[in-house]
């Protein structure tokens, strides 16, 4: 069993993006809830929620990439 190094590097890069989103989304949500009287409350809240959903999805995707790299899961042919 050999590790696919290119796929592993791609997975680690995606983990870096996930890590960035994991800190950005709560900060934006906190800013939205802190300024509920502001006119941009709804757009900032929507952006924060979308970033939080993206962080969760990106986390699952990066774990999937790393597992495929480590265990050499063959690619599905269509």
C-alpha positions as CSV (number, residue, x, y, z in Angstrom):
1,X,0.0,0.0,0.0
2,X,1.4,3.3,-1.1
3,X,0.2,6.8,-0.2
4,X,-0.9,9.0,-3.1
5,X,1.2,12.1,-2.2
6,X,-0.5,14.4,-4.6
7,X,-3.9,13.6,-3.2
8,X,-2.6,13.9,0.3
9,X,-1.2,17.4,-0.4
10,X,-4.5,18.4,-1.9
11,X,-6.3,17.2,1.2
12,X,-4.0,19.1,3.5
13,X,-4.5,22.3,1.5
14,X,-8.3,21.8,1.8
15,X,-7.8,21.3,5.5
16,X,-6.1,24.7,5.6
17,X,-9.1,26.3,3.9
18,X,-11.4,24.5,6.4
19,X,-9.4,25.8,9.3
20,X,-9.7,29.4,7.9
21,X,-13.4,29.0,7.5
22,X,-13.8,27.5,10.9
23,X,-12.6,30.7,12.5
24,X,-14.0,33.2,9.9
25,X,-17.6,32.0,10.1
26,X,-18.2,32.3,13.9
27,X,-16.5,35.8,13.9
28,X,-18.9,37.0,11.1
29,X,-21.9,35.4,12.9
30,X,-20.9,37.1,16.2
31,X,-20.6,40.5,14.4
32,X,-24.0,40.0,12.9
33,X,-25.7,39.1,16.2
34,X,-23.8,42.0,18.0
35,X,-25.2,44.6,15.5
36,X,-28.8,43.5,15.1
37,X,-30.0,47.1,14.7
38,X,-27.8,47.7,11.7
39,X,-29.2,47.7,8.2
40,X,-26.8,45.1,7.0
41,X,-27.8,42.6,9.8
42,X,-29.5,40.1,7.4
43,X,-26.9,40.1,4.7
44,X,-24.0,39.6,7.2
45,X,-26.0,36.9,8.9
46,X,-26.6,35.1,5.6
47,X,-22.9,35.3,4.7
48,X,-21.9,34.0,8.1
49,X,-24.3,31.1,7.8
50,X,-23.1,30.2,4.3
51,X,-19.5,30.3,5.6
52,X,-20.4,28.0,8.5
53,X,-22.1,25.5,6.1
54,X,-19.1,25.7,3.8
55,X,-16.7,25.0,6.7
56,X,-18.6,21.8,7.6
57,X,-18.8,20.7,3.9
58,X,-15.1,21.5,3.3
59,X,-14.2,19.5,6.5
60,X,-16.0,16.4,5.3
61,X,-14.4,16.8,1.8
62,X,-10.9,17.2,3.1
63,X,-11.2,14.2,5.4
64,X,-12.5,12.2,2.4
65,X,-9.5,13.3,0.3
66,X,-7.0,12.3,3.0
67,X,-8.6,9.0,3.6
68,X,-8.5,8.2,-0.2
69,X,-4.9,9.2,-0.3
70,X,-3.9,7.1,2.7
71,X,-5.8,4.0,1.8
72,X,-5.5,4.1,-2.0
73,X,-9.2,3.9,-2.7
74,X,-9.5,3.4,-6.5
75,X,-11.3,6.0,-8.5
76,X,-14.8,5.1,-9.7
77,X,-15.1,4.9,-13.4
78,X,-18.3,6.2,-14.9
